């Protein structure tokens, strides 16, 4: 199956699943695994998206970072498909990007490329090669090609695959680690 078709099916599958009680149980277990992970514990700067519907909510992770004294950075994207990570705190003014994701309005004063750890978003993840299927714009693949750093992906069971069922291209960047409570697909 081609990437576009697989991505479309996967978005529908994950969207339905995220409305279930099972999804919330898995998300809570994923949070606990992340918070116990040595890479998360030692990182002083964490790059993370501000979650939207049908994604694992990132605000509990952001709050844990703040409670632990970590600096939080969120992506600021540009029309040339590049991005930077801008400091995010409780006072950061946000605006919606062209993709509908909240980003810092004033980002130039405090950026970090790359943060020590990036929690990478995606719609599907595969144990085989730690492959990641993103949302199709290639921001993270381009960014990680230029700014290699430690990456962790978080995946509920409907996002986790043992074998990669979508095509993987040379520009696709694998993640370092996938945290999941997966019922393997």
Buried (B, 14 or more C-beta within 10 A) or exposed (E): EEBEEBBBBBBEBBBEBBEEEEBEEBBEBBBEBBBEBEBBEEBEBBBBBBBBEBBBBBEBBBEBBBEEEBBBBBBBBEEEEEBBBBBBEEEBEEEEBEEEBBBBEEBEEBBBBBBBBBBBBBBBBBBEEBBBBBBEEBBBBBBBEEBEBBBBBBBBBBBBBEEBBBEBEEEBBBBBBBBBBBEEB
